[in-house]
Amino acid sequence: MGEGPLVRVIIGALFCIFSLIQANIAPTGPGDLLFPDPLVSIFPRLFIGLTAYYLYVLVKRWNKIGALTGF
């Protein structure tokens, strides 16, 4: 877990940009109708990485092995 929150936001941004492009160019199902909206496709993916990072930091204070395994 050497990456910090900035790296996680950048990775989330890359995923959301590719999903946004995919949803606009070649939608694959009815769920892709919502992805052109940036509130649906961009912001949640930016916060997933941040949430995972800060949850890891919080759990690591009490249980290092549990933080690595997700418990």
PDB file of N, CA, C and O in Angstrom:
ATOM      1  N   MET A   1       0.835  -1.180   0.000  1.00  0.00           N
ATOM      2  CA  MET A   1       0.000   0.000   0.000  1.00  0.00           C
ATOM      3  C   MET A   1       0.879   1.243   0.000  1.00  0.00           C
ATOM      4  O   MET A   1       0.649   2.163   0.785  1.00  0.00           O
ATOM      5  N   GLY A   2       1.867   1.281  -0.857  1.00  0.00           N
ATOM      6  CA  GLY A   2       2.769   2.399  -0.900  1.00  0.00           C
ATOM      7  C   GLY A   2       2.210   3.617  -1.616  1.00  0.00           C
ATOM      8  O   GLY A   2       2.737   4.720  -1.471  1.00  0.00           O
ATOM      9  N   GLU A   3       1.157   3.426  -2.379  1.00  0.00           N
ATOM     10  CA  GLU A   3       0.601   4.560  -3.093  1.00  0.00           C
ATOM     11  C   GLU A   3      -0.185   5.437  -2.133  1.00  0.00           C
ATOM     12  O   GLU A   3      -0.818   4.950  -1.195  1.00  0.00           O
ATOM     13  N   GLY A   4      -0.135   6.716  -2.380  1.00  0.00           N
ATOM     14  CA  GLY A   4      -0.896   7.638  -1.560  1.00  0.00           C
ATOM     15  C   GLY A   4      -2.234   7.951  -2.196  1.00  0.00           C
ATOM     16  O   GLY A   4      -2.590   7.369  -3.221  1.00  0.00           O
ATOM     17  N   PRO A   5      -2.971   8.858  -1.599  1.00  0.00           N
ATOM     18  CA  PRO A   5      -4.291   9.182  -2.115  1.00  0.00           C
ATOM     19  C   PRO A   5      -4.257   9.818  -3.506  1.00  0.00           C
ATOM     20  O   PRO A   5      -5.189   9.626  -4.287  1.00  0.00           O
ATOM     21  N   LEU A   6      -3.208  10.567  -3.828  1.00  0.00           N
ATOM     22  CA  LEU A   6      -3.139  11.201  -5.142  1.00  0.00           C
ATOM     23  C   LEU A   6      -3.037  10.166  -6.255  1.00  0.00           C
ATOM     24  O   LEU A   6      -3.686  10.307  -7.292  1.00  0.00           O
ATOM     25  N   VAL A   7      -2.238   9.139  -6.053  1.00  0.00           N
ATOM     26  CA  VAL A   7      -2.099   8.077  -7.057  1.00  0.00           C
ATOM     27  C   VAL A   7      -3.436   7.372  -7.241  1.00  0.00           C
ATOM     28  O   VAL A   7      -3.807   7.040  -8.367  1.00  0.00           O
ATOM     29  N   ARG A   8      -4.152   7.143  -6.172  1.00  0.00           N
ATOM     30  CA  ARG A   8      -5.448   6.468  -6.260  1.00  0.00           C
ATOM     31  C   ARG A   8      -6.471   7.317  -7.002  1.00  0.00           C
ATOM     32  O   ARG A   8      -7.282   6.785  -7.759  1.00  0.00           O
ATOM     33  N   VAL A   9      -6.441   8.630  -6.793  1.00  0.00           N
ATOM     34  CA  VAL A   9      -7.362   9.509  -7.524  1.00  0.00           C
ATOM     35  C   VAL A   9      -7.012   9.514  -9.010  1.00  0.00           C
ATOM     36  O   VAL A   9      -7.910   9.517  -9.852  1.00  0.00           O
ATOM     37  N   ILE A  10      -5.738   9.515  -9.343  1.00  0.00           N
ATOM     38  CA  ILE A  10      -5.320   9.498 -10.747  1.00  0.00           C
ATOM     39  C   ILE A  10      -5.750   8.200 -11.413  1.00  0.00           C
ATOM     40  O   ILE A  10      -6.235   8.226 -12.544  1.00  0.00           O
ATOM     41  N   ILE A  11      -5.583   7.071 -10.742  1.00  0.00           N
ATOM     42  CA  ILE A  11      -6.008   5.787 -11.307  1.00  0.00           C
ATOM     43  C   ILE A  11      -7.525   5.764 -11.468  1.00  0.00           C
ATOM     44  O   ILE A  11      -8.028   5.295 -12.489  1.00  0.00           O
ATOM     45  N   GLY A  12      -8.253   6.259 -10.484  1.00  0.00           N
ATOM     46  CA  GLY A  12      -9.710   6.336 -10.593  1.00  0.00           C
ATOM     47  C   GLY A  12     -10.137   7.233 -11.743  1.00  0.00           C
ATOM     48  O   GLY A  12     -11.109   6.937 -12.437  1.00  0.00           O
ATOM     49  N   ALA A  13      -9.409   8.338 -11.950  1.00  0.00           N
ATOM     50  CA  ALA A  13      -9.726   9.243 -13.062  1.00  0.00           C
ATOM     51  C   ALA A  13      -9.496   8.559 -14.406  1.00  0.00           C
ATOM     52  O   ALA A  13     -10.284   8.736 -15.335  1.00  0.00           O
ATOM     53  N   LEU A  14      -8.441   7.793 -14.512  1.00  0.00           N
ATOM     54  CA  LEU A  14      -8.194   7.069 -15.766  1.00  0.00           C
ATOM     55  C   LEU A  14      -9.300   6.059 -16.045  1.00  0.00           C
ATOM     56  O   LEU A  14      -9.771   5.956 -17.178  1.00  0.00           O
ATOM     57  N   PHE A  15      -9.717   5.319 -15.035  1.00  0.00           N
ATOM     58  CA  PHE A  15     -10.799   4.363 -15.213  1.00  0.00           C
ATOM     59  C   PHE A  15     -12.098   5.062 -15.616  1.00  0.00           C
ATOM     60  O   PHE A  15     -12.818   4.583 -16.492  1.00  0.00           O
ATOM     61  N   CYS A  16     -12.394   6.188 -14.980  1.00  0.00           N
ATOM     62  CA  CYS A  16     -13.655   6.852 -15.303  1.00  0.00           C
ATOM     63  C   CYS A  16     -13.613   7.491 -16.683  1.00  0.00           C
ATOM     64  O   CYS A  16     -14.636   7.537 -17.368  1.00  0.00           O
ATOM     65  N   ILE A  17     -12.469   7.980 -17.101  1.00  0.00           N
ATOM     66  CA  ILE A  17     -12.368   8.548 -18.454  1.00  0.00           C
ATOM     67  C   ILE A  17     -12.574   7.469 -19.505  1.00  0.00           C
ATOM     68  O   ILE A  17     -13.282   7.684 -20.489  1.00  0.00           O
ATOM     69  N   PHE A  18     -11.958   6.306 -19.300  1.00  0.00           N
ATOM     70  CA  PHE A  18     -12.145   5.207 -20.251  1.00  0.00           C
ATOM     71  C   PHE A  18     -13.587   4.700 -20.253  1.00  0.00           C
ATOM     72  O   PHE A  18     -14.119   4.355 -21.308  1.00  0.00           O
ATOM     73  N   SER A  19     -14.217   4.653 -19.091  1.00  0.00           N
ATOM     74  CA  SER A  19     -15.617   4.229 -19.029  1.00  0.00           C
ATOM     75  C   SER A  19     -16.529   5.236 -19.711  1.00  0.00           C
ATOM     76  O   SER A  19     -17.484   4.860 -20.391  1.00  0.00           O
ATOM     77  N   LEU A  20     -16.232   6.504 -19.528  1.00  0.00           N
ATOM     78  CA  LEU A  20     -17.023   7.555 -20.164  1.00  0.00           C
ATOM     79  C   LEU A  20     -16.905   7.486 -21.680  1.00  0.00           C
ATOM     80  O   LEU A  20     -17.901   7.623 -22.391  1.00  0.00           O
ATOM     81  N   ILE A  21     -15.691   7.273 -22.174  1.00  0.00           N
ATOM     82  CA  ILE A  21     -15.483   7.145 -23.621  1.00  0.00           C
ATOM     83  C   ILE A  21     -16.181   5.906 -24.150  1.00  0.00           C
ATOM     84  O   ILE A  21     -16.844   5.962 -25.186  1.00  0.00           O
ATOM     85  N   GLN A  22     -16.041   4.783 -23.448  1.00  0.00           N
ATOM     86  CA  GLN A  22     -16.673   3.532 -23.875  1.00  0.00           C
ATOM     87  C   GLN A  22     -18.197   3.671 -23.911  1.00  0.00           C
ATOM     88  O   GLN A  22     -18.839   3.181 -24.840  1.00  0.00           O
ATOM     89  N   ALA A  23     -18.771   4.325 -22.922  1.00  0.00           N
ATOM     90  CA  ALA A  23     -20.224   4.486 -22.864  1.00  0.00           C
ATOM     91  C   ALA A  23     -20.732   5.370 -23.994  1.00  0.00           C
ATOM     92  O   ALA A  23     -21.852   5.182 -24.469  1.00  0.00           O
ATOM     93  N   ASN A  24     -19.923   6.333 -24.429  1.00  0.00           N
ATOM     94  CA  ASN A  24     -20.353   7.219 -25.512  1.00  0.00           C
ATOM     95  C   ASN A  24     -20.111   6.628 -26.888  1.00  0.00           C
ATOM     96  O   ASN A  24     -20.899   6.868 -27.803  1.00  0.00           O
ATOM     97  N   ILE A  25     -19.047   5.867 -27.058  1.00  0.00           N
ATOM     98  CA  ILE A  25     -18.710   5.325 -28.375  1.00  0.00           C
ATOM     99  C   ILE A  25     -19.446   4.025 -28.658  1.00  0.00           C
ATOM    100  O   ILE A  25     -20.073   3.878 -29.707  1.00  0.00           O
ATOM    101  N   ALA A  26     -19.373   3.084 -27.728  1.00  0.00           N
ATOM    102  CA  ALA A  26     -19.954   1.762 -27.966  1.00  0.00           C
ATOM    103  C   ALA A  26     -20.632   1.253 -26.698  1.00  0.00           C
ATOM    104  O   ALA A  26     -20.059   0.431 -25.984  1.00  0.00           O
ATOM    105  N   PRO A  27     -21.843   1.729 -26.409  1.00  0.00           N
ATOM    106  CA  PRO A  27     -22.516   1.249 -25.206  1.00  0.00           C
ATOM    107  C   PRO A  27     -22.823  -0.243 -25.311  1.00  0.00           C
ATOM    108  O   PRO A  27     -23.167  -0.745 -26.382  1.00  0.00           O
ATOM    109  N   THR A  28     -22.694  -0.936 -24.192  1.00  0.00           N
ATOM    110  CA  THR A  28     -22.880  -2.384 -24.204  1.00  0.00           C
ATOM    111  C   THR A  28     -24.172  -2.824 -23.526  1.00  0.00           C
ATOM    112  O   THR A  28     -24.534  -3.996 -23.620  1.00  0.00           O
ATOM    113  N   GLY A  29     -24.864  -1.940 -22.860  1.00  0.00           N
ATOM    114  CA  GLY A  29     -26.097  -2.335 -22.200  1.00  0.00           C
ATOM    115  C   GLY A  29     -26.882  -1.136 -21.718  1.00  0.00           C
ATOM    116  O   GLY A  29     -26.469   0.006 -21.921  1.00  0.00           O
ATOM    117  N   PRO A  30     -28.008  -1.388 -21.080  1.00  0.00           N
ATOM    118  CA  PRO A  30     -28.853  -0.276 -20.643  1.00  0.00           C
ATOM    119  C   PRO A  30     -28.214   0.577 -19.544  1.00  0.00           C
ATOM    120  O   PRO A  30     -28.584   1.739 -19.379  1.00  0.00           O
ATOM    121  N   GLY A  31     -27.275   0.027 -18.801  1.00  0.00           N
ATOM    122  CA  GLY A  31     -26.596   0.807 -17.763  1.00  0.00           C
ATOM    123  C   GLY A  31     -25.708   1.903 -18.332  1.00  0.00           C
ATOM    124  O   GLY A  31     -25.414   2.884 -17.648  1.00  0.00           O
ATOM    125  N   ASP A  32     -25.282   1.744 -19.567  1.00  0.00           N
ATOM    126  CA  ASP A  32     -24.417   2.746 -20.193  1.00  0.00           C
ATOM    127  C   ASP A  32     -25.150   4.030 -20.549  1.00  0.00           C
ATOM    128  O   ASP A  32     -24.512   5.023 -20.898  1.00  0.00           O
ATOM    129  N   LEU A  33     -26.452   4.031 -20.470  1.00  0.00           N
ATOM    130  CA  LEU A  33     -27.199   5.257 -20.740  1.00  0.00           C
ATOM    131  C   LEU A  33     -26.954   6.309 -19.663  1.00  0.00           C
ATOM    132  O   LEU A  33     -27.121   7.503 -19.916  1.00  0.00           O
ATOM    133  N   LEU A  34     -26.562   5.880 -18.467  1.00  0.00           N
ATOM    134  CA  LEU A  34     -26.294   6.811 -17.368  1.00  0.00           C
ATOM    135  C   LEU A  34     -24.858   7.329 -17.371  1.00  0.00           C
ATOM    136  O   LEU A  34     -24.589   8.381 -16.792  1.00  0.00           O
ATOM    137  N   PHE A  35     -23.937   6.620 -18.005  1.00  0.00           N
ATOM    138  CA  PHE A  35     -22.522   6.972 -17.914  1.00  0.00           C
ATOM    139  C   PHE A  35     -22.109   8.264 -18.613  1.00  0.00           C
ATOM    140  O   PHE A  35     -21.080   8.820 -18.228  1.00  0.00           O
ATOM    141  N   PRO A  36     -22.817   8.783 -19.600  1.00  0.00           N
ATOM    142  CA  PRO A  36     -22.399  10.096 -20.131  1.00  0.00           C
ATOM    143  C   PRO A  36     -22.514  11.229 -19.118  1.00  0.00           C
ATOM    144  O   PRO A  36     -21.898  12.278 -19.303  1.00  0.00           O
ATOM    145  N   ASP A  37     -23.278  11.044 -18.070  1.00  0.00           N
ATOM    146  CA  ASP A  37     -23.400  12.047 -17.024  1.00  0.00           C
ATOM    147  C   ASP A  37     -22.170  11.975 -16.116  1.00  0.00           C
ATOM    148  O   ASP A  37     -21.918  10.928 -15.519  1.00  0.00           O
ATOM    149  N   PRO A  38     -21.395  13.064 -15.995  1.00  0.00           N
ATOM    150  CA  PRO A  38     -20.177  13.034 -15.182  1.00  0.00           C
ATOM    151  C   PRO A  38     -20.432  12.738 -13.694  1.00  0.00           C
ATOM    152  O   PRO A  38     -19.566  12.175 -13.024  1.00  0.00           O
ATOM    153  N   LEU A  39     -21.595  13.105 -13.180  1.00  0.00           N
ATOM    154  CA  LEU A  39     -21.893  12.804 -11.774  1.00  0.00           C
ATOM    155  C   LEU A  39     -21.985  11.308 -11.530  1.00  0.00           C
ATOM    156  O   LEU A  39     -21.739  10.843 -10.417  1.00  0.00           O
ATOM    157  N   VAL A  40     -22.333  10.558 -12.551  1.00  0.00           N
ATOM    158  CA  VAL A  40     -22.456   9.112 -12.416  1.00  0.00           C
ATOM    159  C   VAL A  40     -21.145   8.418 -12.757  1.00  0.00           C
ATOM    160  O   VAL A  40     -20.775   7.443 -12.104  1.00  0.00           O
ATOM    161  N   SER A  41     -20.446   8.901 -13.758  1.00  0.00           N
ATOM    162  CA  SER A  41     -19.276   8.165 -14.251  1.00  0.00           C
ATOM    163  C   SER A  41     -17.953   8.625 -13.653  1.00  0.00           C
ATOM    164  O   SER A  41     -17.019   7.826 -13.578  1.00  0.00           O
ATOM    165  N   ILE A  42     -17.836   9.857 -13.232  1.00  0.00           N
ATOM    166  CA  ILE A  42     -16.533  10.359 -12.795  1.00  0.00           C
ATOM    167  C   ILE A  42     -16.400  10.417 -11.274  1.00  0.00           C
ATOM    168  O   ILE A  42     -15.484   9.812 -10.717  1.00  0.00           O
ATOM    169  N   PHE A  43     -17.278  11.116 -10.607  1.00  0.00           N
ATOM    170  CA  PHE A  43     -17.095  11.376  -9.178  1.00  0.00           C
ATOM    171  C   PHE A  43     -17.082  10.117  -8.307  1.00  0.00           C
ATOM    172  O   PHE A  43     -16.226  10.016  -7.428  1.00  0.00           O
ATOM    173  N   PRO A  44     -17.982   9.158  -8.505  1.00  0.00           N
ATOM    174  CA  PRO A  44     -17.896   7.968  -7.643  1.00  0.00           C
ATOM    175  C   PRO A  44     -16.589   7.206  -7.792  1.00  0.00           C
ATOM    176  O   PRO A  44     -16.072   6.675  -6.810  1.00  0.00           O
ATOM    177  N   ARG A  45     -16.048   7.143  -8.993  1.00  0.00           N
ATOM    178  CA  ARG A  45     -14.800   6.404  -9.193  1.00  0.00           C
ATOM    179  C   ARG A  45     -13.601   7.132  -8.599  1.00  0.00           C
ATOM    180  O   ARG A  45     -12.616   6.493  -8.230  1.00  0.00           O
ATOM    181  N   LEU A  46     -13.667   8.431  -8.504  1.00  0.00           N
ATOM    182  CA  LEU A  46     -12.586   9.169  -7.854  1.00  0.00           C
ATOM    183  C   LEU A  46     -12.573   8.885  -6.358  1.00  0.00           C
ATOM    184  O   LEU A  46     -11.507   8.798  -5.747  1.00  0.00           O
ATOM    185  N   PHE A  47     -13.754   8.741  -5.772  1.00  0.00           N
ATOM    186  CA  PHE A  47     -13.841   8.553  -4.327  1.00  0.00           C
ATOM    187  C   PHE A  47     -13.646   7.113  -3.892  1.00  0.00           C
ATOM    188  O   PHE A  47     -13.394   6.874  -2.711  1.00  0.00           O
ATOM    189  N   ILE A  48     -13.751   6.146  -4.785  1.00  0.00           N
ATOM    190  CA  ILE A  48     -13.524   4.748  -4.412  1.00  0.00           C
ATOM    191  C   ILE A  48     -12.083   4.551  -3.951  1.00  0.00           C
ATOM    192  O   ILE A  48     -11.845   3.914  -2.925  1.00  0.00           O
ATOM    193  N   GLY A  49     -11.124   5.087  -4.694  1.00  0.00           N
ATOM    194  CA  GLY A  49      -9.718   4.964  -4.306  1.00  0.00           C
ATOM    195  C   GLY A  49      -9.401   5.674  -3.011  1.00  0.00           C
ATOM    196  O   GLY A  49      -8.661   5.154  -2.177  1.00  0.00           O
ATOM    197  N   LEU A  50      -9.960   6.865  -2.837  1.00  0.00           N
ATOM    198  CA  LEU A  50      -9.729   7.602  -1.590  1.00  0.00           C
ATOM    199  C   LEU A  50     -10.330   6.878  -0.393  1.00  0.00           C
ATOM    200  O   LEU A  50      -9.709   6.801   0.667  1.00  0.00           O
ATOM    201  N   THR A  51     -11.521   6.356  -0.559  1.00  0.00           N
ATOM    202  CA  THR A  51     -12.178   5.634   0.527  1.00  0.00           C
ATOM    203  C   THR A  51     -11.377   4.391   0.904  1.00  0.00           C
ATOM    204  O   THR A  51     -11.186   4.110   2.088  1.00  0.00           O
ATOM    205  N   ALA A  52     -10.915   3.655  -0.087  1.00  0.00           N
ATOM    206  CA  ALA A  52     -10.129   2.458   0.195  1.00  0.00           C
ATOM    207  C   ALA A  52      -8.826   2.818   0.906  1.00  0.00           C
ATOM    208  O   ALA A  52      -8.415   2.113   1.828  1.00  0.00           O
ATOM    209  N   TYR A  53      -8.178   3.892   0.497  1.00  0.00           N
ATOM    210  CA  TYR A  53      -6.916   4.287   1.128  1.00  0.00           C
ATOM    211  C   TYR A  53      -7.125   4.680   2.592  1.00  0.00           C
ATOM    212  O   TYR A  53      -6.422   4.191   3.476  1.00  0.00           O
ATOM    213  N   TYR A  54      -8.082   5.554   2.840  1.00  0.00           N
ATOM    214  CA  TYR A  54      -8.272   6.025   4.206  1.00  0.00           C
ATOM    215  C   TYR A  54      -8.857   4.944   5.112  1.00  0.00           C
ATOM    216  O   TYR A  54      -8.598   4.955   6.315  1.00  0.00           O
ATOM    217  N   LEU A  55      -9.623   4.030   4.576  1.00  0.00           N
ATOM    218  CA  LEU A  55     -10.100   2.905   5.367  1.00  0.00           C
ATOM    219  C   LEU A  55      -8.934   1.993   5.746  1.00  0.00           C
ATOM    220  O   LEU A  55      -8.866   1.497   6.870  1.00  0.00           O
ATOM    221  N   TYR A  56      -8.021   1.778   4.806  1.00  0.00           N
ATOM    222  CA  TYR A  56      -6.818   0.986   5.105  1.00  0.00           C
ATOM    223  C   TYR A  56      -5.998   1.656   6.210  1.00  0.00           C
ATOM    224  O   TYR A  56      -5.558   0.991   7.147  1.00  0.00           O
ATOM    225  N   VAL A  57      -5.795   2.959   6.101  1.00  0.00           N
ATOM    226  CA  VAL A  57      -5.010   3.683   7.113  1.00  0.00           C
ATOM    227  C   VAL A  57      -5.689   3.589   8.478  1.00  0.00           C
ATOM    228  O   VAL A  57      -5.018   3.418   9.496  1.00  0.00           O
ATOM    229  N   LEU A  58      -7.004   3.699   8.500  1.00  0.00           N
ATOM    230  CA  LEU A  58      -7.742   3.640   9.756  1.00  0.00           C
ATOM    231  C   LEU A  58      -7.658   2.253  10.387  1.00  0.00           C
ATOM    232  O   LEU A  58      -7.419   2.135  11.589  1.00  0.00           O
ATOM    233  N   VAL A  59      -7.853   1.204   9.590  1.00  0.00           N
ATOM    234  CA  VAL A  59      -7.834  -0.155  10.126  1.00  0.00           C
ATOM    235  C   VAL A  59      -6.412  -0.563  10.517  1.00  0.00           C
ATOM    236  O   VAL A  59      -6.221  -1.330  11.461  1.00  0.00           O
ATOM    237  N   LYS A  60      -5.419  -0.050   9.792  1.00  0.00           N
ATOM    238  CA  LYS A  60      -4.024  -0.414  10.061  1.00  0.00           C
ATOM    239  C   LYS A  60      -3.576  -0.006  11.462  1.00  0.00           C
ATOM    240  O   LYS A  60      -2.666  -0.619  12.021  1.00  0.00           O
ATOM    241  N   ARG A  61      -4.195   1.007  12.027  1.00  0.00           N
ATOM    242  CA  ARG A  61      -3.829   1.443  13.379  1.00  0.00           C
ATOM    243  C   ARG A  61      -4.091   0.360  14.413  1.00  0.00           C
ATOM    244  O   ARG A  61      -3.355   0.241  15.393  1.00  0.00           O
ATOM    245  N   TRP A  62      -5.138  -0.429  14.199  1.00  0.00           N
ATOM    246  CA  TRP A  62      -5.507  -1.450  15.184  1.00  0.00           C
ATOM    247  C   TRP A  62      -5.047  -2.846  14.794  1.00  0.00           C
ATOM    248  O   TRP A  62      -4.695  -3.647  15.659  1.00  0.00           O
ATOM    249  N   ASN A  63      -5.049  -3.145  13.493  1.00  0.00           N
ATOM    250  CA  ASN A  63      -4.770  -4.517  13.073  1.00  0.00           C
ATOM    251  C   ASN A  63      -4.088  -4.484  11.710  1.00  0.00           C
ATOM    252  O   ASN A  63      -4.755  -4.333  10.687  1.00  0.00           O
ATOM    253  N   LYS A  64      -2.770  -4.624  11.690  1.00  0.00           N
ATOM    254  CA  LYS A  64      -2.028  -4.535  10.443  1.00  0.00           C
ATOM    255  C   LYS A  64      -2.375  -5.658   9.480  1.00  0.00           C
ATOM    256  O   LYS A  64      -2.568  -5.406   8.291  1.00  0.00           O
ATOM    257  N   ILE A  65      -2.457  -6.883   9.961  1.00  0.00           N
ATOM    258  CA  ILE A  65      -2.779  -8.024   9.086  1.00  0.00           C
ATOM    259  C   ILE A  65      -4.212  -7.917   8.591  1.00  0.00           C
ATOM    260  O   ILE A  65      -4.499  -8.218   7.432  1.00  0.00           O
ATOM    261  N   GLY A  66      -5.111  -7.488   9.470  1.00  0.00           N
ATOM    262  CA  GLY A  66      -6.498  -7.311   9.062  1.00  0.00           C
ATOM    263  C   GLY A  66      -6.648  -6.235   7.993  1.00  0.00           C
ATOM    264  O   GLY A  66      -7.497  -6.359   7.109  1.00  0.00           O
ATOM    265  N   ALA A  67      -5.844  -5.191   8.060  1.00  0.00           N
ATOM    266  CA  ALA A  67      -5.909  -4.136   7.059  1.00  0.00           C
ATOM    267  C   ALA A  67      -5.448  -4.648   5.703  1.00  0.00           C
ATOM    268  O   ALA A  67      -5.997  -4.260   4.671  1.00  0.00           O
ATOM    269  N   LEU A  68      -4.459  -5.505   5.700  1.00  0.00           N
ATOM    270  CA  LEU A  68      -3.960  -6.048   4.433  1.00  0.00           C
ATOM    271  C   LEU A  68      -4.927  -7.054   3.810  1.00  0.00           C
ATOM    272  O   LEU A  68      -5.021  -7.160   2.588  1.00  0.00           O
ATOM    273  N   THR A  69      -5.642  -7.788   4.659  1.00  0.00           N
ATOM    274  CA  THR A  69      -6.541  -8.822   4.131  1.00  0.00           C
ATOM    275  C   THR A  69      -7.955  -8.314   3.907  1.00  0.00           C
ATOM    276  O   THR A  69      -8.741  -8.991   3.243  1.00  0.00           O
ATOM    277  N   GLY A  70      -8.305  -7.165   4.429  1.00  0.00           N
ATOM    278  CA  GLY A  70      -9.641  -6.613   4.248  1.00  0.00           C
ATOM    279  C   GLY A  70     -10.579  -6.891   5.400  1.00  0.00           C
ATOM    280  O   GLY A  70     -11.780  -6.652   5.284  1.00  0.00           O
ATOM    281  N   PHE A  71     -10.055  -7.398   6.525  1.00  0.00           N
ATOM    282  CA  PHE A  71     -10.909  -7.663   7.685  1.00  0.00           C
ATOM    283  C   PHE A  71     -10.656  -6.662   8.766  1.00  0.00           C
ATOM    284  O   PHE A  71     -11.283  -6.724   9.824  1.00  0.00           O
TER     285      PHE A  71
END
